[in-house]
Amino acid sequence: MIITELSNVDDIIQNQREFFQTGKTKDVTFRIEQLRNIKQAIIEHEQSIVEALQADLHKPEVETYLTEIGVIKEIDYAIKHLKTWTKPKKTAVSFDFFSYSARIYPEPLGVVLIIGPWNYPFQLIISPLVGAIAAGNCAIIKPSEIASHTSRIIAEIVAKYFDPAYIAVVEGGVEASQKLLAEKFDHIFFTGGTAVGKIIMAAAAKYLTPVTLELGGKSPCIVDTDINLEHTVRRITWGKFINAGQTCIAPDYLLVDKKIKKDLIDGLGKSLKEFYGDNPANSPDYARIISQKHFDRLVDFLKDGEVIIGGVAQASERYIAPTVIDNVSLEDSIMQEEIFGPILPIIEYTDIAEAIALINSRPKPLALYLFSQNKNLQKRVLQETSSGGVCINDTVMQVGVSSLPFGGVGDSGIGNYHGKASFDTFSHNKSVLQNSFWLDLKWRYAPYEGKLPLIKKLLG
């Protein structure tokens, strides 16, 4: 069953609440079985997923496997560790509680809502869904209508493999989102922009619903002189221009030591030619901009600064060449908004303190990148900046490590996920304290006369 009528939403939520109350989703064996189902669904529909992403984003097949279908790794990780995650954890008690035992029981939240973005429209739906399933919840999924082909394949897969009373898909645009946000959920997980994130949070406040907001921001990339230049330019080129720059953790702008700026720019030019040839428009390995609206927004950025590499835009194909821009002003629009496209501004610095001050003058980013072999510099940047995550001497790869929580801070997001963090996000840690009957000291009971000195001693 694929939900197309918004009038069905109330019924689906009610059915999911009733299904959750049966307790079936709390069975660890059931959860593992569902995780295996979703893995099998992805494997069986690999070609359809590839074709959908090609239609939506002109995404190269290799990128689809690396960044979308590769979510299978998250599923395997959850299956491997789930029995450990679900076990009650014994925790210590102080001496004055010597007759007690204390444990923490992770329990599912109930019915959760997952709203996905268009830039990685398959992976960024399935990854949080893995956490929701692992934690024992029912889920309603709202894929991005902008990536319409991928939205459709997600709906078809979910309808084929899952009862809508357990997991269901609601497709549609703003009206569908508004309908869903008017309902009460036990958690809302949203990936997208900061402006919409504020709308999600405001809607959730009506019911005191907890939220996870995976947003974005302008992720800086600092390049020091103490580097392997060849490796650095390749890693920056890949991280910036994969998916045509439409990545929430792509390096948004470079902060480059003045001494190596020219060499770095030359290296980026060579690396881009190596990746995409003389004309990236003809490369089978270069994606396209998702929509005309986003294409127009990015073309406006090309007016800022001085284009030194690329700058070509073709509206008919929604193609923007990999572009490097120099001499930008911090007041330019390209330095005020998240770029979310294949345009890379370069800003030079002469002292690392300048770079750190610039980063700290702006909202906290989702990611921060540093290329340097200097251990003291690494330590200083880690200590003096704040960001959702940091990757040193590489870009984007931190998102692929299941043991690392992924999420933002401040304007770049609330909460995190991946691996155990996903399980925790969709769980409530229930504290359980148990006393025994073998002893019952009367110091806390009335009458209190003469007991104050003992109580002060115990509390001291």
N, C-alpha and C positions, 0 to 999 in steps of 0.2 A: 504493500500500500504506500503510495506517494501522496503526501498531503499537498493539495493545490488550493483547496477552499479554506480561507482563513477562519470561517465559521466552525471548522472542525477542531481548532486549537484547544478550546475549552474541554472538549470531550477527550482529546488525546492526553492532556495534562491530568484530567481526572482518572483516566484509565491507567496512566503511569503511577499515580499515587496509590491506586488500589493494588496494582501489581507489586509496587515496592512494599506495601504493607503485608504481602504474603510472606516476606522474608527470604524469598528465593535468591535475590541478588546478594544476600549476605553470605551465601554458600561459596566458599573459596573455589571449590571444584567448578561451580557454575561460572564464576568469573573467568577462570582460566580457559574454560571451554569457549566462552564468548570472545576472549582475546584471540584464541586460535581460529575462531570463525572469521574474525575481521582480517587476520593475516591471510587466510585462505582466499577470502574475497578479493583482496588486493592482488594476490598472485594470479588468480583466475581472470582478473580484469586489467592486467598490466597494459595490454595494447590499447584498450579503450581509454585508460587514464592518460597514456602518452598522446593519443589523438585529441583528447579534450584539451589538454594543456597546449598542444600545438595550435589548436583552433583559437584558444583564448589569448595566448601570449607569444605564439610562434616559438615556444620553448623547445630548445634542442633536446633530443631524446636522452643524451647523457646527463644533461642538467635535470631532467625529469627524474631519472633514476637516483641521482645523487641527492636531490633536494626535496623530492616529493615521495616517490615510492620507497626511498630509503627510510621512511618512517617505520618500516618493518623492524628495524633495529630497536626502536623504542618498544615495540610489541614484544620482541624476544626478551628484552631486558626485564620488562614487567612480569612476563611469564616465569622467568628464572627466579625472580626475587619475591614474588607475591606472597608465598607462604610465610616467609620471614617477616615481611612488612605487616601482615595481618595479625601476627602473634601479639598477645598482650605483653607489654614491657614492664618488668618489675623495676621499681624505683626505690631508692633508699629512704628510710625515715630516721628522724633524730632519736636519741636515747629516750626522751620522755614519751615517745610513741612505741616503746619496745614491744608492746603486746599487739601491735598492728602490722598489717602488711599493706603495701600500696602498689597499685598497678595502673598502667595507662592502656586503655582499650581503644584502638582506632575503629570508628564506625562510620558508615556512609551517611551522607547528608540527606539524600532523598531524590528529588527530581531537579536536575540541573539543566541550564541553558548554555549552549556553546555557540557563539557567533563568530564566524570566520571572515578573513579578509580575502582580497582578490589576488594578491601578489604571489603567494604560495598557497593557492586555494584548496589543494588537496591535503598537503602535509599539515597545514595549520588548523584544519578541522580534525583530522585523524589523531594527531598527537595529543591534544587535550582529551579527546574521546577515550583514548587508551587509559588515561588517568582516571576518568570518570568510571569506566568499566571496572578497572582494577580496584577502585575504592568501594565498589558495590552500589553504584547509583543507577537510576534511570536517566535518560538524557534526551533532550530535544536539540536538534542541530539546525542552525540557520546558516547555510553557505552564502557566499557573496554572489549576488545577482549579476555583478559586473563580469565575473568569470562564469558566464552562463553555461558553457559546455561542461565545465568541471562540476558546477552545481548539479547539473542533471545526472552525471555519472555517479556522484555521491548519493543522490536520492535513489537511483536505481539499485545501487549496491546495498544500501541500508534496507530498502524495502524487500530485497531478495533474501537477505540473511537474518533479519531481525524482526521480531514482533513489534509493531508500533507502540504497544503498551510497555515496551522496554526501551527501545531506541526508535526515534522518529525524526524525519526531516521535514522542515517547513521551508519551501522555496519562495522567493519573491523579493521585492524591493523594500523601500522605506515603510510602506503600509504594513508589510509582514513583520518588520522589526518593531514597529510601534504596537502592533497587536500583541506580540510576544512580551514586550516590555511592560505592558499593562497588567500582565499576569504575575502571580506570586510564584517564585522559584526558590529553591534552597541554596542555590549558588548560580552566579552568572559569570561566565568566562568569555571575555571579549578580546579579540586581536584586531587592531586597527589604529586609527589616528587619534590624537589627543582630543580634538574637538568632539568627536563622537563618543569617546571615552567618558567625557563629562556628562553627556546625555545619558549614557548607560548608568553611570553612578547616581545621577539624580533620580532616575526611574527606580533603581534598586533601593534607594533610601526610603521610598514609600512603604516598603515591607521589611526594612532593615535587612535586606538580602546582602550577604557578603559577595564581594566581587573580586575577580582577578582581571586586571587590565594590562594587556601586553601592548604597549604603545610604541613609540619610536623616538624621534628626535635627531639632532645633528651630531652623529657620532664622529668625534675627531680622530685623526690618525697622525701621531707625532713621528717624524723621521729624524733620527739623530745621525751623526757622522759615523759612529762606530757600528757599521752594518756590513753585511754582504749585499752589495748593491744589486747584483743580478737576481738574487733570491727575493730581495725586497720588492723590486719593481714587478716581478711576476706575481707575487702574492697580493700586492695591492691591486694590480690589474684584474686579477681573477675576482677578488672580493668586491671590487667596485662595480665591475661590468657584467658579472653573472646576472642572468635574468634582466639584462639591460638596466642594471642599477636599481631595480625595483625590489629592494631588500631592506627590511627595517634596520638591520645591523650592518649594512654596507658602510664603508668609510665615506662620510659625508663631505669632509674637506681635509686637506693635508696641511699640517704645520711642519714645515721643513727647515732644517738648519740652513742658513744662507750659504754656508760653505759648499754644500752638495746639491743645491737646488738645480743648477744647470745639468749636472750629471743625472740627477733623478728624472728630470723632464725628458732628457734624451733617452734614458732607459725606458720610460713609460711609452714613448713613441715606438721604440723597437719592439717592446713587449706586445703592444697592441697590434702591430703588423704581424708578429709571430702568431698571435691568437686568431686574428680575424682577416688577415690578408690586407691588400692595398685598399680594398673597398669592402668594408664590413657589411654593407647592404646586401652583398652577394654571398656572404658567409652563411652556411647552414648552422653555424654555432652561435649565432647572435639573435637574441629575442627582440620583440617589438613592444611598444608602449601599449598598455591595456585598453585605452579608450581615447577618443578625440579630446575629451575634456582634460585628461592628464597630459596628452601631447601638447596642447595649447599652453598649459601651465608651464611645461618644461621649456618650450620655445621662448617664452618670455625671459627665462633665466639666461638665455644665450646673449641677451642684450647687455648683461653685466660684465664688467672687466674686459679682458682681451683673450679671445679664443686663440690658443697656440697649437692645439691638436683637435682635429674633428670640426664640429660645429655644423655639419650638414644635417638638414631635416627634410623629410619627405612626408607630407601630410597624407598622401594617398595610401601609404603603407604604415603609417604611424611609426616611422623609422627616425630615430635620432642617433647619429653616429657617436661612438665613444669620444667624449670631448673633455679636454683639459683647459681650464681657464686660469689665467694669471692676472695680477693687478686688480683683484677685486677689493672693494671697500667693505668694511664690516657693516656698513649701513645699507649695502645693496640687498635687494630682495633675496638673492641667492644665498646670502649669509643670514637671513632672518627666518627662512622657512626650511623645513626638511626637504631636501632635493628629491629623493625617491626616484631617481632616474640616472641616465648615463653621463652625468656632467660632474666633473671633479675640479673644484677650485683649489688653488695652491696659495698658501700664505707663508711667507718666510719669517723666521725669527733669528735673532742673534744670540739670545740667551734663553735657556729653557724656562726661566721664570716668566718670560713674556708669554710663552705658549701655555703654561699652567694658569696664568692669570686670565688669559682669554677664555680658556675652557671653564674656569670657575665663575666667570662673569655671565655665563649662560645657563639655561636650565640643564639639569643633570641628564646626560645622554644614556641611551640604552647600552651602548658599547663604547669602549675607548681602546684604541690601538696604539701600541708603541713599538717602534723598530729601533732596537739598540741592544748591544751586547754589554753595555756599561751597567754593572750590577747596582752601583750607587744611584745612577739615574733611574733605573727601574724602580728601586725602592722609593725614591723621592716622588716619582709620578704616582705610584700606588698610594703613598701616604697623603699626598697633597691634593688629590682629585677624588671625586665621587662619581660613580657610574653604575649602571646595572651590572656590567661585567667588564672584564679586561682581557685582552688577548695580546700577548707579547711576541713579536717577530712573526706574526701571521695575521690573517684576517678571516672572519666569519666561522672558522673551524670550531670555535668554542661551542657553537650550537649543536654540534654532533656528538658531544660527550655526555652520555646519559647520567653520569654520576655528578655532573655540575648543574645546580639549579640555574634556570634561565629566566630572567625577568628584569624589570626596570626599577627605577627609584625616582621619586619626585614626579616630574612631568612625563618621564618615560615609562611609568607603569606602577602597578601595585601588585604584589604577589609574584610567585614564580612557579615554574613547572619543569618537566623532564625527569624521567626516572622516578626515584623516591619522592622528589618534590611534587610531581604530578599526583601521586597517591595521597600525599599529605594535603595538597590543595583541595582535593575533593573528599577529605575525611574530617571528622571531628574527633579529636583526642579526648576521650572520656576518662576522667580521673575516677578511680575506684579505691576507696579506703575500707579495709576490713579489720574489725577487731575480733578477738577471741573471747571465749567465755571462761577461760581457766583462771582469770584474775580480774577483780574489779575494785581498783583503788578509789577511795571516796573523797580525795582531796578537791575535786571539782564540784562536788554536790553541796547544796545547802543542807544545814546551816553553815555559814561561812566563818563564824567566829573562831579566831585563832589560826586561820588558814592563810592569811595574807602574807606572812613572812615566807612560807613555803612556796606560794605562788610567785612571789617576787624572785625567789631563788631560781625557780624553774624557768621563768621568763628571762632571767638575767643571763 
